[in-house]
């Protein structure tokens, strides 16, 4: 079960075997289509303003895990600017919607977007949506910029206490400057230990997801020489869900920009992400 590790840890600490586990969701096998002709719909979940209307696309079967897709930037925050002048916020939204539609067509998971238009959201708000919806997986989509016009390829960032590279550390540090210091609410040893156990589980699940994406992307999507990196990203930590920050490429590179500014160019990465997400959730929910 995806989100039952906290209760399991509490039972272990208490030395008690009769604490009931949270009810799991019925899941289908990783590589089989869901049987039946269930209908997909949408519902609205009330969250504190200004996050009042988050639409959830339902799966074909009820009770499936929820994937929250986060298009980076938006509104007054345009993000990077491509070689043709296209702002990052427009491309991340387009790719997020394409991933949403690919998952919805399969119907194996529920899907929501942190934003579906040109809206300004803080990192805190994005993480708040993930927590408010109890998302089972959080995927933040971005497109990079670099002073070196030859920089190219996809990078996946997962959550860790120690940065895997100076580049990952700098990226996480820049993000932290935007949101300030993160303070733990743990007020006693047991709470602190449970929080740490949950965080370790979140980090491991995030790294597993990154490896699944890379296996499916290899050969069809251009990757960085070190495509999986990790650091203490605030939005990933505060989401309280396994997840990744996906840098889909460098829009300051002419070749990457050509790939990322068209639906056809984005399609291989969208397909790799969709397949990895379904495989990841099927594997974790089967355990």
C-alpha positions as CSV (number, residue, x, y, z in Angstrom):
1,X,0.0,0.0,0.0
2,X,1.4,3.4,-1.0
3,X,0.6,5.5,2.0
4,X,0.4,3.0,4.8
5,X,4.1,3.0,5.8
6,X,3.6,5.7,8.5
7,X,1.0,3.5,10.3
8,X,3.2,0.5,9.9
9,X,6.1,2.3,11.5
10,X,3.9,3.4,14.4
11,X,2.9,-0.2,15.0
12,X,6.5,-1.3,15.0
13,X,7.5,1.4,17.5
14,X,4.7,0.6,19.8
15,X,5.5,-3.1,19.7
16,X,1.9,-3.8,18.9
17,X,0.7,-6.0,16.1
18,X,-3.0,-5.3,16.3
19,X,-3.1,-1.7,14.9
20,X,-5.3,-1.8,11.8
21,X,-3.7,-0.9,8.5
22,X,-5.2,1.8,6.3
23,X,-7.5,0.2,3.7
24,X,-5.7,-0.3,0.4
25,X,-7.0,0.4,-3.1
26,X,-7.7,-2.3,-5.6
27,X,-5.1,-2.1,-8.3
28,X,-4.6,-3.8,-11.7
29,X,-1.5,-5.6,-12.9
30,X,1.3,-3.5,-14.2
31,X,1.0,-4.4,-17.9
32,X,-2.6,-5.4,-18.3
33,X,-5.4,-3.1,-19.4
34,X,-8.1,-2.5,-16.9
35,X,-11.1,-4.8,-17.6
36,X,-14.6,-3.3,-17.9
37,X,-16.2,-0.2,-19.4
38,X,-16.0,2.0,-16.4
39,X,-16.6,5.7,-17.0
40,X,-14.2,8.6,-16.2
41,X,-15.4,11.8,-14.8
42,X,-14.2,14.8,-12.9
43,X,-14.8,16.1,-9.4
44,X,-13.8,19.2,-7.5
45,X,-11.9,19.0,-4.2
46,X,-12.1,22.0,-1.8
47,X,-8.7,23.3,-0.7
48,X,-7.8,26.5,1.1
49,X,-7.9,29.6,-1.2
50,X,-6.7,30.2,-3.8
51,X,-6.6,26.5,-4.5
52,X,-10.3,26.0,-4.6
53,X,-11.0,24.0,-7.7
54,X,-8.7,21.1,-8.5
55,X,-10.3,18.8,-11.1
56,X,-9.5,15.1,-10.7
57,X,-9.9,12.8,-13.7
58,X,-11.2,9.5,-12.5
59,X,-9.8,6.1,-13.5
60,X,-11.9,3.4,-15.1
61,X,-12.0,1.5,-11.8
62,X,-12.8,3.3,-8.5
63,X,-10.2,3.8,-5.8
64,X,-7.1,4.0,-8.0
65,X,-4.0,6.0,-6.9
66,X,-3.8,9.7,-7.7
67,X,-1.0,11.2,-9.8
68,X,-0.5,15.0,-9.4
69,X,1.2,16.6,-12.4
70,X,2.7,20.1,-11.7
71,X,3.5,22.3,-14.7
72,X,6.4,24.4,-13.6
73,X,6.1,28.2,-13.4
74,X,3.0,30.1,-14.7
75,X,1.4,33.5,-14.4
76,X,3.9,36.2,-13.5
77,X,6.7,33.5,-13.4
78,X,7.5,32.7,-17.0
79,X,10.5,30.6,-16.2
80,X,13.3,30.2,-18.8
81,X,13.0,31.7,-22.3
82,X,13.6,29.5,-25.3
83,X,15.7,30.3,-28.3
84,X,12.6,31.3,-30.2
85,X,11.3,33.4,-27.3
86,X,8.8,30.8,-26.1
87,X,8.4,31.0,-22.2
88,X,9.0,27.8,-20.2
89,X,5.6,28.2,-18.5
90,X,3.7,27.7,-21.8
91,X,5.7,24.5,-22.7
92,X,5.5,22.9,-19.2
93,X,1.7,23.4,-19.3
94,X,1.4,21.8,-22.7
95,X,3.5,18.8,-21.7
96,X,1.6,18.4,-18.4
97,X,-1.7,18.3,-20.3
98,X,-0.4,15.8,-22.8
99,X,0.8,13.5,-19.9
100,X,-2.6,13.9,-18.3
101,X,-4.4,12.9,-21.5
102,X,-2.1,9.9,-22.0
103,X,-2.8,8.6,-18.5
104,X,-6.5,9.4,-18.8
105,X,-6.8,7.4,-22.0
106,X,-5.3,4.3,-20.3
107,X,-7.6,4.8,-17.3
108,X,-5.5,3.0,-14.8
109,X,-4.9,6.0,-12.4
110,X,-6.6,9.2,-11.3
111,X,-4.9,12.4,-12.5
112,X,-4.9,16.0,-11.4
113,X,-3.0,19.2,-12.4
114,X,-1.8,21.8,-10.0
115,X,-2.7,24.4,-12.7
116,X,-4.5,24.0,-16.0
117,X,-4.1,27.6,-17.2
118,X,-1.6,30.5,-16.9
119,X,-1.8,30.8,-13.1
120,X,0.8,31.9,-10.6
121,X,1.5,29.3,-7.9
122,X,4.2,29.3,-5.2
123,X,6.2,26.2,-4.4
124,X,4.3,26.0,-1.0
125,X,1.0,26.1,-2.8
126,X,2.0,23.3,-5.2
127,X,3.1,21.1,-2.2
128,X,-0.1,22.1,-0.4
129,X,-2.2,20.7,-3.3
130,X,-0.3,17.4,-3.1
131,X,-0.9,17.1,0.6
132,X,-4.5,18.3,0.4
133,X,-5.3,15.7,-2.3
134,X,-3.2,13.0,-0.5
135,X,-1.4,12.4,-3.9
136,X,0.2,9.1,-4.3
137,X,2.8,10.5,-6.8
138,X,3.9,14.1,-7.5
139,X,5.6,15.0,-10.8
140,X,6.8,18.5,-11.4
141,X,7.6,19.3,-15.1
142,X,10.3,21.9,-16.1
143,X,12.5,22.9,-19.0
144,X,16.0,24.1,-18.3
145,X,18.2,27.0,-19.4
146,X,22.0,27.1,-19.5
147,X,24.6,29.7,-20.6
148,X,26.2,26.9,-22.6
149,X,24.0,26.6,-25.8
150,X,25.3,23.0,-26.3
151,X,23.7,21.8,-23.1
152,X,21.1,19.2,-24.0
153,X,19.0,16.3,-22.7
154,X,16.6,15.2,-19.9
155,X,17.5,15.3,-16.2
156,X,15.4,13.7,-13.4
157,X,15.8,15.0,-9.9
158,X,14.6,13.0,-6.9
159,X,14.6,13.9,-3.2
160,X,17.6,13.2,-0.9
161,X,19.3,14.7,2.1
162,X,22.7,14.9,0.4
163,X,23.0,16.3,-3.1
164,X,24.4,14.0,-5.7
165,X,26.3,16.7,-7.5
166,X,27.2,20.4,-7.2
167,X,24.7,21.1,-9.9
168,X,21.9,19.4,-8.0
169,X,22.9,21.2,-4.8
170,X,22.9,24.6,-6.5
171,X,19.5,23.9,-8.0
172,X,18.0,22.9,-4.7
173,X,19.7,25.8,-2.9
174,X,18.1,28.3,-5.4
175,X,14.7,26.7,-4.8
176,X,15.2,26.9,-1.0
177,X,16.0,30.7,-1.2
178,X,12.6,31.2,-2.8
179,X,10.7,29.5,0.0
180,X,12.9,30.0,3.1
181,X,13.9,27.6,5.8
182,X,11.8,24.5,6.3
183,X,11.0,23.9,9.9
184,X,9.9,20.4,11.2
185,X,6.8,20.2,13.3
186,X,8.1,17.2,15.2
187,X,7.7,17.9,18.9
188,X,8.9,14.6,20.5
189,X,11.2,11.7,19.7
190,X,8.5,9.4,18.5
191,X,7.1,11.9,16.1
192,X,10.5,12.9,14.8
193,X,11.4,9.2,14.2
194,X,8.1,8.5,12.4
195,X,8.6,11.6,10.3
196,X,12.1,10.4,9.4
197,X,10.9,6.9,8.5
198,X,8.2,8.3,6.2
199,X,10.8,10.6,4.6
200,X,13.2,7.7,3.9
201,X,10.4,5.8,2.3
202,X,9.5,8.8,0.2
203,X,13.1,9.2,-0.9
204,X,13.5,5.6,-1.9
205,X,10.3,5.5,-3.8
206,X,11.3,8.7,-5.7
207,X,14.6,7.2,-6.7
208,X,12.9,4.0,-7.8
209,X,10.5,6.1,-10.0
210,X,13.5,7.9,-11.6
211,X,15.1,4.6,-12.5
212,X,11.8,3.3,-14.1
213,X,11.5,6.5,-16.2
214,X,15.0,6.2,-17.4
215,X,14.6,2.5,-18.4
216,X,11.6,3.5,-20.6
217,X,13.2,6.7,-22.0
218,X,16.5,5.2,-23.0
219,X,16.9,5.0,-26.7
220,X,13.9,7.2,-27.5
221,X,14.6,10.4,-25.5
222,X,17.9,12.3,-25.3
223,X,19.4,12.1,-21.8
224,X,22.0,14.0,-19.9
225,X,25.3,12.1,-19.3
226,X,24.2,11.8,-15.6
227,X,20.4,11.8,-16.1
228,X,19.4,11.0,-12.5
229,X,20.4,13.4,-9.8
230,X,19.1,14.1,-6.3
231,X,19.0,16.9,-3.7
232,X,16.9,18.3,-0.9
233,X,14.2,20.0,-3.1
234,X,11.6,21.8,-0.9
235,X,8.6,21.2,-3.2
236,X,9.4,17.4,-3.3
237,X,9.9,17.2,0.4
238,X,6.8,19.2,1.4
239,X,4.6,17.3,-1.1
240,X,4.9,14.2,1.2
241,X,4.5,12.0,-1.8
242,X,7.1,10.1,-3.9
243,X,7.9,12.3,-6.9
244,X,10.3,13.8,-9.3
245,X,11.3,17.1,-10.7
246,X,11.6,16.5,-14.5
247,X,13.8,18.8,-16.5
248,X,12.6,17.8,-20.0
249,X,15.5,19.5,-21.8
250,X,17.2,22.8,-22.4
251,X,15.1,25.3,-24.3
252,X,18.2,27.5,-24.7
253,X,19.6,24.7,-26.9
254,X,18.3,24.8,-30.5
255,X,17.9,21.0,-30.9
256,X,16.1,20.6,-27.5
257,X,14.0,23.6,-28.2
258,X,12.8,22.2,-31.5
259,X,11.9,18.9,-29.7
260,X,10.1,20.6,-26.8
261,X,8.1,23.1,-28.7
262,X,6.0,20.5,-30.6
263,X,3.6,17.8,-29.4
264,X,5.4,15.3,-31.6
265,X,8.8,16.2,-30.1
266,X,7.5,15.9,-26.6
267,X,5.6,12.6,-27.3
268,X,8.5,10.1,-26.5
269,X,9.1,11.6,-23.1
270,X,5.4,11.8,-22.3
271,X,5.0,8.1,-23.2
272,X,8.0,7.1,-21.1
273,X,6.7,9.1,-18.1
274,X,3.2,7.6,-18.5
275,X,4.4,4.0,-18.7
276,X,6.8,4.5,-15.8
277,X,4.1,6.1,-13.6
278,X,1.7,3.2,-14.2
279,X,4.5,0.6,-13.6
280,X,5.6,2.4,-10.4
281,X,2.2,2.6,-8.9
282,X,1.3,-1.0,-9.9
283,X,4.5,-2.3,-8.2
284,X,4.1,-0.3,-5.0
285,X,0.4,-1.0,-4.5
286,X,1.0,-4.7,-5.0
287,X,3.5,-4.8,-2.1
